[in-house]
Amino acid sequence: MNLFLCISVAEGCMLFVAALVSNQLVTIVTAAGVTVFMLMPSSIFRRLTDLPKFFWRYPMSYISYISWSVQGQFKNDMIGLEFEPLVAGDPKLKGEVMLQDTFGIQTDYSKWWDLAALVFLLISYRFLFFLALKHKERASSLLQTTRTYLDILLTRTPLKDTNVSSRRHQPLYPLSAQEGLSSPMS
């Protein structure tokens, strides 16, 4: 479920980015940049407690779907496990202690809260994608309406001009006469 939700949220985020940017190449570069921003506070490169609080820890760690997914997966795999100690005779290490000390992941809440956060992000990104599409549709329809009114006002020609002859009402000549051939019909 964790992997499925992470992929779905990533897809929704990239759809939102694609709806905001119109050029395909710029969309690919922007989507890669957004993925890097989502990857930074995910406890893969550095522990969350080691990141600066101003930008990376508080706004970005809550927006990052990769962070929620990694924390949920670590909790799913590590909680309830016991590891052999490094020194013989010491007590066994619990998975919860490993999560807090090694990875800096808080075990105050369960893995289900991480999945709930992913569901919330999935719904949020899809809703933002919908709003971006509606905004683009409204903006293009307003632009199209404005262009139509401008075309009507600026390119209006008089209905009947007596000096201009129409191609439709000119005399017809047979094709042979146009080619310079003589024909019994002409």
N, C-alpha and C positions, 0 to 999 in steps of 0.2 A: 504494500500500500504506500509505503514511504517513497519508493522509487517511482511508482506510477504518479503520485501526486507531485513529486519534484519535476518530472518530465512535463506534466500538464501545466504546472505553474510557469516553467521555463517557456513553453509554447505560448501561453497567454501573454507573458511579458514581451516576447519577441513579436507577437501579433500587434501588441500595443505600440512597440517601437516602429514597426513597419507601417502602421496607420499614421504615425506622426511624420514620417520622412517619406518623401515622394520618389526619390531617386533610388534605384535598386542597389547600386554600389555603395552609396552613402548609408543605406539601411543596413547592409552587411557589416560595415565598419562600426556603425553605431551600436548594433546588436552585440558585436564582439566586445566593445567597450563597456556596455551595460553588464555583460556576463563577467567581465573582470571586476567591476565594482561590486557585483553580488558575491564574487568568490573571495574577496579580500577579508571580510569579517567572518568567515565560515569555519574557523579553527583548524583549517588545513595547513596554512603557512605559519601562523602564529596563534597563540592562545588568545581567546577573547579578552581576558583580563590584561594582556600585555598591549592591546591596541589603544590608541589615544581615544579619550572619552568623547571629545567634541563632535567629531564627524563619524568615525568608523564604528565606535562602540554603541552609541545610543540611536541615532537615526538609522544608520545603515545595517546594524545587526538585527533590527526588527523588520526592516524591509527585505533583507536578503533571504530568499527562499532556500538558497544553498545552506545557509547557516542553520535554519530550522531543520532541514533534511539531515544534515550531518549530525546534529545534536540528537535527533530522534533515533538515528541509526546506531550511534554510539551507545545510547541508553538501552536500546533494544538488545544489543550484543553484549554489553558489559555488566549490566545490573544483574546480580544474582550469581556471578562467577566468583571463584576464589582462585588466586594464583599462588604458586609456590614462592616462598621468600627467597631473597638473594643470599641471605646468610642462614645456614641450617640452624634450626632451633627457634628462629623468630616466628611470630604468628603469620598465618597466611594473609595475603593481601586481598582485600575485597574489591570487586569491580567498581563500586561506588567511590571508594577512595582513589582508585586509579583515574576515574573520570574527573574528579575534582582536582587532584594534584598534578596529574600528567597533562590532561587536555584542557583543564580550566572550565569544565562544563558543570554547571550547577545541577544538582539532583533534587532540587526542591519540588519540582513538578515532574510528572510522568511523561513518557514518550507520546501519550495520547494528546497532550497539550501541543506538542510539536506538530502532530498530524492535524490537529484542529487549526493551528496557525497556517499550515500549508493550504488547507481548505479555504480559509478566509482569504489568503493571498490569491488563490485560484479564482475565487469569485470576484475579488477586487480588480485583478488584471483583466478579466473578461468584461467586467462592467466598464472599466476605463477604455478598453478597446471599442466597445459599443459606443461610448460617448465620443470617442475620436472619430469613428466612422460617421456618426450623425452630424458632428460638427463639420466634417469635410463635405458631406452631402449638402448640408445647408449652405455652406460657403460657396460651393460650386453652383448650386441652383440660384443663389443671389447674384453671382457673377454672370451666369448665363442669362438671367433676366435683365440685368443691367446692359449686357452686351446686345441683346436683342432690341431693347428700347433705343440704345445708341445707334445701332445699325438702321433702324427705321427712321430715326430723326436725321441722321447725317447722309444717308444714301438715297433719300427720296428723290425721285425724278418726276417731272411733270407727266401727266397721263398721255397727252397727245402733242407731239411736236410736228409741225407741218414741214419743217426743213429736212427732216431725217426720213429717208426712204427705207422701207422695210424689205428685207430679203424675201420675205414670204410673198409679196405682191409684185415681184418682177416677172417679166415674160419668160416662159420656159423655152429652152432650145433643146433639140434632140442631142443625144450623146455624139452622134456621128458629126454633127455640125461643130460641136465643141472640140472634137479631135481634128477637124479640118478635112474630113472625108465627105464625099458627096453621097447623098442617100436619095432614093426615089421618093421618100416620104416628105422631104423638105422642099 
